[in-house]
Amino acid sequence: MAKLPSVSGKKPIRALGKLGFVVVRQKGSHVILQKGSNLLTVPLHDPVKKSTLNTILKQADVSLEELLDHL
């Protein structure tokens, strides 16, 4: 099993966009993404904490391997 990478906030947003999520809005340093009725908030921090990235993946119902394939 791969470990969570240390990435900036732009990379997960781009990868989630490839998986069907759409940027709805941005407020400050947080970007809101949506796919169907599923809303996610991704911080534009550099780097995003690994625990935050893990939570984003769980909320998006995306596996780590899927994210790594689209990074």
Secondary structure in CASP SS format (residue, H / E / C, confidence):
PFRMAT SS
TARGET T0000
AUTHOR 0000-0000-0000
METHOD secondary structure of the structure
MODEL  1
M C 1.00
A C 1.00
K C 1.00
L C 1.00
P C 1.00
S C 1.00
V C 1.00
S C 1.00
G C 1.00
K H 1.00
K H 1.00
P H 1.00
I H 1.00
R H 1.00
A H 1.00
L H 1.00
G H 1.00
K H 1.00
L C 1.00
G C 1.00
F C 1.00
V E 1.00
V E 1.00
V E 1.00
R E 1.00
Q E 1.00
K E 1.00
G C 1.00
S C 1.00
H E 1.00
V E 1.00
I E 1.00
L E 1.00
Q E 1.00
K E 1.00
G C 1.00
S C 1.00
N E 1.00
L E 1.00
L E 1.00
T E 1.00
V E 1.00
P E 1.00
L C 1.00
H C 1.00
D C 1.00
P C 1.00
V C 1.00
K C 1.00
K H 1.00
S H 1.00
T H 1.00
L H 1.00
N H 1.00
T H 1.00
I H 1.00
L H 1.00
K H 1.00
Q H 1.00
A H 1.00
D C 1.00
V C 1.00
S C 1.00
L H 1.00
E H 1.00
E H 1.00
L H 1.00
L H 1.00
D H 1.00
H H 1.00
L C 1.00
END
